[in-house]
Amino acid sequence: MSLINSLRGALGKEGSTTTRTRTPKVRKVVFPVAGLGTRFLPVTKCVAKEMLPVVDRPLIQYAVDEACAAGAEELIFVTSRAKRMIEDHFDVAADLEAELQRTGKTDLLRQLRQATPPGVRFGFVRQHSPRGLGHAVLQARHFVGNEPFAVILPDDLIDAPRPALAQMLDQFEVTPASLVAVENVRRDETSRYGIVSVEAGDARVARMSGIVEKPAPKDAPSTLAVVGRYVLTPAIFDCLEAIDPGSGGELQLTDAISLLLQREPVFSFRYSGDRYDCGEKSGYVRATLAYGLRHPEVGPGLRLALRGMNLDSRQPDTSTATAAAGSSRDRHLALVSST
């Protein structure tokens, strides 16, 4: 209860004699998907990174499904000239549906139609040049309007019984302020992430006191790393307009959040679930392995194939990804050996 009282006090609501307004519903989710995907070249020369499949569904579909499971009503995609296939993926393919219907492939037809949930609106806006995550979010301002909204980065595939965004929106009902998803990382990994500092170190929800983009391990204020899920108040747009571009002329969402927490409360949120960083190759392969092992069609065959491989002998002698991948690899091998 102290956290709620702290928030209400910071928002100037303590002691109010008026009826407390109901927390506005988060109806809109922004997907910044205009990036070039250079880590996956050459495949991303012609294929949008967000369309790479994890088993039989593209990354962007997992992100959309998570948003819809959390109750989203409007999905806003910030794309670029090279990402037209994302829009095509969510369009109706009347000829394909007719062929599946004619040939009696009703299960495939059902899966195809599930890609675009009924009652959910789709909007697309172009980011004409790669000017950073903050600039991408800013392009969605006229779609979002003056209401809270969520941001999902499809690179971060989060496997959780209750979707990560739904967990955050549950919390938003209790603390109606901006929320930033975080997880603990190793000290030597801080230079890969935005890192937050909080007033209470071990709480699942903690008021943030600072945020810095990719600090060196010796300079990092904590090991709480930002993950690609945000719930933001519309005040973030004024902050994005106010900050100066950083390196390469990019607007960083981290810098805007740093300014926002000087104006209103912002909270870190430790979600429950397993995250796969599909923005880099080893994380993408681990996600494919994890999801493939429990896929009803490919799981049994994949499990048999893995049993017949001497995985340790196939590890490269030197790899920056080996240590980071170890715990996930061990968990997947346990899945293989347990069945």
N, C-alpha and C positions, 0 to 999 in steps of 0.2 A: 504493500500500500504506500510505502514511502516514496517509491519511484513515481507512482501516479500523482501523489501530492506534489512532488518536485516538479513534474511536468506542468501541472495545472498552475502552480505558482509562477513558473517561468513564463507561462502564456498569459499571466495576469488574470487568472480565473479564480484564485483562492478568495474566499470571502464574498463572492458574487451572490447577490440575492435574486438574480434573474434565473430563469430556467436554463439549464445547461443545454446547449444545442447538441444535436445528435452528430456523432462522428460521420463526416461525409464518406460515402462508399467510393472505393477505388475501382473505377469502371474501365479505365484505359491502361493499356500496356504498350510501351515503346520498345521496339527491337532495333537497335543500331546494327545494321548489316551491310554497311557500305564499304567495309575494309577490303584491302587488296588480297589478303590471304597469302602473303609472300612466303610464309613458313611452309606452305604446302605446294609451292611450285615444284614441278611444272603443271601438276594437275589443275591448279587454280588459275591457270592462264585462260581457260575456257569454261571452267566449272566453278560456280560460287562455292566458297568454303562451307557455307551454311547448308549446302545441298549434298555434302558428303554423307554417305549412309553409315549409320550404326546398325548393322545387320540389314534391315530392309526398310528403314525409315530415315529420312534426312535429319540432320541436327536441328534444323529450324522447326521440324514437325514436333520434336520433343519439347522445344521451347513453347510452341503454340499450345500444345496439349497441357503443359503446366499452367499457362495463363488461363486457359478455359476452365481447368479444374479448380482454379482459384476464384472463378466467377467473373472473369473479364468479359466485357460486352463489346469493346472496341479495341482492335489490334492495329498498331501504327508501325509501319516498317520504314525505316530510313535507309534507302537503298542508293545505288549508284548506277551509272549507265551499264555496267557489266553484270548487274544482278537481276536482270529481267526474268530469269528462270525462277526466282523466288515467287514473283507475282504469278507466273504461269502455273506454278505448283499448286497454288491455292485457288486457281480459276477452275471452272467447271469444264471437264473434258467430255462433252456430249457424245462425240463419236466413240470414244473409248468405253464410256458407260453403256452405250447401246450395244457394242460388241460383247461386253461381258454379260449383259442381260440376255442377249441372243444365244450365247453359248452356255448359259446356265452357271456361270462362275459367280454365284451370288456372294460367296465369302469375300472374294477379291473386290466385288462391287461395293460391298459394305465397307471394307477397309478404305477404298478410294473415297467414298463419300464422307467418311469420318474425318478426312483431312481438313474439311471446312465445316465446322460445327454449325448447325442451324441457329439463327438468331444472333450470330456474332458478325460484327461489321469489320471490314478490312480497309485500311487506308495506306497509301504509299506516297512517300515524298522523297525527292532526290537530294542527296548531298553531293554537290557538283565537284568538290575537291576534298581529298582526305585531310581534314583539319582537326582531327582529334575527336575523342568520345564526347567531350562537352559540346563541341560544335554540332555533332550529330544529334544529340538530344535536343539542342536548341532548335533544330529544324522542325521538330514536332510541336513547337509551341502553339501554333494556330489550330492544331488538331486537339491538343489537350485542353486549352482554355484555362480557366481559373479554378482548377480542381486538382486534388492529389492524384498521382498516377504512379505506375510501376515501370521499372526498366529491367529487361532481361537480356543478358548477353548470352547468345546461344553457345558460345565456346565453352561455357561452364555447364556441363551436363550433370545435374544433381539427381541421384537415385535415392528416393526417400519414400517411405510408406505414405506420408502426407506431403504433397508437393511443397518445395521450399517456399515458393511465393505464397501459397495458402497459409503456411506457418507465419509468415511475415504479416499477412493481412489480418490474421487472428490477433497478432500483437498490436497492429495499428488500431484495432477497435479499443484496446486498453490504453495505449499511449499514442494518441493521434498526432504524431510528429514524424519527421523523416526518419527512415530506418535504412541502415547499410548492413548487408549480410557480411559476416566475417567468419574466419576460421583461423586456428593457430597453425603457423608454419614454423619450420626450423629457422633459427637465427640467420643461417647463411643463405636463406632464400628470400629475405626481405627486399632485396634489390629487384625482385621480379614483380612486386605488388605495391598497391597503395597500402599504407600501414596506418592504423588508427591508434590513438591514445584515449583512454577512458578513465572516468572518475572512480569506477569500481571494477577492479581487475578481473574477478572470476564470475561475475553475474552473466546470465544468458542475455539479458538486456541491460545495457549500461549507457549512461549519457556520455557522449564523446566530448573530449576536450581538445582534440586536434586530429589532423589527418595529413599525411605527407606522401608524395608520389615516389615510389621506388627508392627508398633510402638505403645507403650502404649499411651492412649489418652493424657496424659500430655506431651508426647514427640513428638507428631505428628506435622509436620511442617504445615499441612493444613488438610482439610477434603476432599480433592480430591483423591478418591480411584481409583486404577487401575482396569479396567474391562477387561475381556478376549478377547480383540481385539487389535492387534498390526500390524503396517506396519513398517518393519525394513529394513535398508540398510544392505548389506552383511558384513559391518564392524562389525556387532554384533558378527559374528563368531570368529573373532580374540579376541574380548573382552571376550567371553565365554571361549576361550582357556587360557586367561591370568588370570582370577580370581581364587582365591583359593576356594576350597570346604568349605561350611559352616557346620552347625550342621548336623550330620548323614552322612557326606560326600557328601551332595547334592550341585549341582551347581544351584544357583538361577538366573533366568533371570533378576530379579530386580537388582542384583549386576552388571550384565553385562551391563544393561542399564545405571546404575550409572557411569560406566567407559566410556561408549560410549558418554555420554553427555559432558565428559571432552575433547573428541576428535572432536566432530562435533555436530551441533544442533540437539536437540530432542524436539518434541513438544507434549504437551497434547492436546487431542481432546475431547470435550464434544459432544457426539452423541445425536441425538434425538430418543427417543423410550423408551419403558418400558422393564426393565431387570428382569428376573426371575432367581434366583440363584438355579439352579437345582442340584448343588453339595451338597445341604442339603435338608432334607426331606420336611420342610415346604415350601421352595421355589418351589420344584418339584410339590407339591400338588397344590400350587397356580397357577402354570403354566398350569397344567392339567385342573383346574377349569376355568381359563380364556379362554384357547383355546377350551375347551369343550362347553362353553356357546355359542360360535358363530359357532360351527360346525353344518352344516346343518342337519346331521343325528341325533346326540345325543343332540344337544343344546336344543330343545324344551322340551324333557323329563327331562333333567338335571335341567332346569329352574323350571319346575313343582315340581321336587323332593326337590329342595332347598327351594321353597316357603313353603313346608310342614314341614320344619325342624325348630325347635327353636334353631338357631345357637348359640345365646349367652349363653344358658343354657348348651351347649355342650363344651364350652371353659374350658380347665383345669384351676384350681385355680392358679397354678404357672407354668410359662413357659417363658424361655428366648426368645422364638420366638414370643410371643404374641404382644409385642410392635412393633416389626419390621414388623409383618404381618398386623397390623391394617389398614394401609392406603390401602393396596392391597385388604384386605377383604372387606373394606367399598366400594371400587370401584366395586368389583364383585357383592356385594349385590345391589348396585345401578343398575347394569345391569339386575339383576334378577327382581327387582321391577319396572323397567321402561318398561317392556314388558308384 
